[in-house]
């Protein structure tokens, strides 16, 4: 059955899921307050770099299933299902900033003109469904019934469209079984396993999942530090662990830690959520500390390889975004690493295929190239921060010729140490002998 859906917020979650709901046949209107963004979206110009998204938006707009507006009111009144997908950034004290969610819920309430299911897809603390319910009761102008449902989003940036069509699970948190069933029907075309639960569990599943992924990364990163001391190879350790189906092989890539908008924010929020109910979530604190430490250890490693100091050294930083195939720089490890190198007197230049727009603000004056060889030319060392395809596919002989000395410090374990040594590089990676 085709549903009339309004999606509030055209960030990663809202734009991608709205477009994908349109693609499977629903009638979707996406809303954002930002008029310029909506104008560009109407011309299929994307606000984010996300492979495959522009074509899908264009296709569904042309098919008449996907429209854009700046009016929450219009969108809500013409829809039966409203998805809230606005940002929930972290505040200074670690609490989740709920102002955008609350504002959206209030606007939905003010425009309630019939029964609606209000789905929350933003990552929100436990209790948000209940809070939304109270806000709607307080602010609705007409006495229409409604249901608040929680369906957290699990897509990853850079593979968001693929992920939406290949979901591991759809989690539906609802108090009313009829609303849960309708939301399940709406997701039917995605053919993913469905878990129906209460709203509190659903809200927590999102934090638990991201926290656990972060814990896997911090675990393997600590393991890499042990590996370096005992002469083991962390990639082999991870492979051996991952062959155990109970452990699984994904998210065991050691490196310079996790970044982005989600894992750093959600681990901190998880810690805070526990703290707010007087529970000390010890593992979570360690996960966060280890992640920060991993960035610092990488800088120390660069210093060590360059003879104890980076002062006056020309360093090519390869990759700026928090991971490849996204233009997102939020909490990217590159920020801490490059700032530390600059503070220690290094002369940093960078390669990134898409992050150029962020450079002036984050790294004023740092020369940044979309061609990795330009960044590498004349540098005393290349430092791998993000495993972009252009980095993986580097012509290493050319790299060697362009560097003043053949030194690569690899924060993402992209090359085989033996081969690098054979090519004549001083090659130091993470957790490998
Ligand atoms: C993450 C989750 O993976 C998604 O399931 C979730 O929906 C999303 O957050 C969200 O809450 O919206 P994302 O932030 O796009 O997705 O990025 P990931 O692919 O999870 O990568 C996060 C960071 O971990 C990156 O910096 C990556 O380089 C790092 N990472 C990942 C590692 O260092 N090692 C690994 O083995 C895997």
Boltz pocket constraint, residues with backbone or C-beta under 6 A from the ligand:
constraints:
  - pocket:
      binder: B
      contacts: [[A, 123], [A, 153], [A, 154], [A, 155], [A, 156], [A, 157], [A, 158], [A, 210], [A, 213], [A, 217], [A, 250], [A, 251], [A, 252], [A, 253], [A, 254], [A, 255], [A, 256], [A, 257], [A, 258], [A, 259], [A, 260], [A, 261], [A, 262], [A, 263], [A, 322], [A, 323]]
      max_distance: 6.0
